[in-house]
Amino acid sequence: MTAPHERLRARLGDPALYLDDPADTARYARDWIGKYVGTAPLVVRPRTTEEVAAVLAACTELDVPVVPQAGNTGMVGGGVPRAGEVVLSVERLNAIQAFDEASAAVTVQSGVVLETLQGYLAGRGYDMPVDLGGRGSCQIGGMIATNAGGVKVLRYGHMREQVRGLEVVLADGTVVSGLNILKKNNTGLDLKQVFIGSEGTLGVITRAVLQVQPAPEAFQTALAGLSSRDLLPALLQAARARFPRLSSLEFVDGKTVAYVRAADPDLRIPLDGDHASLVVIEEESASGEAAGEAFATGLESLLEDGLIADAVVAGSEAQARAIWRVREAPTEAVSRRGLTHKFDVTVPPGVIPAFLGEMEALAEGFAGVRVVLFGHLGDGNVHVNMAQEPGLADDDFLAMESALADAIYGAVHGRAGSISAEHGIGVMKRAYLSLARTPAEIALMRTLKRTLDPKGILNPGVILE
């Protein structure tokens, strides 16, 4: 019997539409951290919405399961093939099609890389308000499909808040084009919301209208050290009050800083001494000395109130990058030192100190595991990394994932948190969906899936069992 992907390849006809050499398809079959690896017998790379529609119509007719894929920077296994599915990559849908300055909106295809869009907008005095560490690889369609967050959620929200309109192709090839550019358009159900965060299980996003923001005149950036992480919630409250245009408030646990320094001796921490936590504080501001002085005054008040023990302010763009490097280094360090189980969770900001202690105590029960903690203080998003230590075999470490997940997600649920802050559910977290959603909500999700994808060809096994 002819394999499904072979039937699809015969139907497509045009070799320019697909890749089928294993040497070419291998990179589409593994995630960027190498944790989820499958096989991709066929990678389809359409160039237009019409080609996406033709491909999906054929897949539905031929019963060919499809994994939609954008930049493939996810961490929960939702963007890689798991059982030999065909991959539909949107990487060639990479045009920035229109910019409406009066509406402060840009129309893009789903394969546009975030960093490319940022550069395009910067040249016009505007900014894309969602920013991620993977900006050089992640693509807009994937960011929308996972409702990506990043370091500016505190001020601007997730991708959901930036999307004005979407064009989506359904499983049967139907094109639903709602490329609304209006800020106000209150005409019935907001259908785009069905697809934002759906992780490619309900349709393939091909184009989007995004609202953008005028680029800030300047940034005020500081690195603060805390004597106790118990001060983190109070620091959040004070920072919101004293920095009216606060855009980022990021923390790295002090023990994590020591771990990163061991992995990267060249990393420079622009503060003397050891601290219980380091916090990056960044405010968007006007240019000029007055803005800098106001920022410095705010920091001084935090020092006077005992909320921070020390701080350094960036005096140049290079110094600001060095401060941000402190926050970004842990992700690279855990990848360099071995395998990692990554848990992207949210808890109420007020319980972050207690939750960090709980994670440390939990890790002590797993021999050969080191906990690495950092995240977004402004929205309660904690990145819990359970990292493999030297001497622990890969198989033994990988076998710990289920027990770690049970304990961590149970702790998150007990503190009224969320099992996924910004990476989605994928396959990694689907067994724990009931900790975050009610039975009625899950039943409605299943109803939507059956309605929009009755044959279940789109990203089977993602989000829902």
SULSUL-V278457 format. One record per helix or strand. SS is the DSSP state (A for helix, B for strand). FROM is the first residue (numbers start at 1). LEN is the number of residues. If there is no record, write none. Layout:
ss-><SS;SS>
from-><FROM;FROM>
len-><LEN;LEN>
//
This chain:
ss-><A;A;B;A;B;B;B;A;B;B;B;B;B;A;B;B;A;A;A;B;B;A;B;B;B;A;B;A;B;A;B;A;B;A;B;A;B;A;A;B;A;A;B>
from-><4;15;18;22;30;37;43;49;66;86;96;105;113;114;126;139;140;153;159;163;175;192;204;213;218;229;246;254;277;289;310;317;340;349;369;377;381;394;401;418;430;439;458>
len-><9;3;2;8;1;1;2;14;4;4;5;5;1;9;2;1;6;4;4;7;4;4;8;2;9;14;8;10;9;16;4;21;7;15;8;3;8;5;14;1;6;14;1>
//
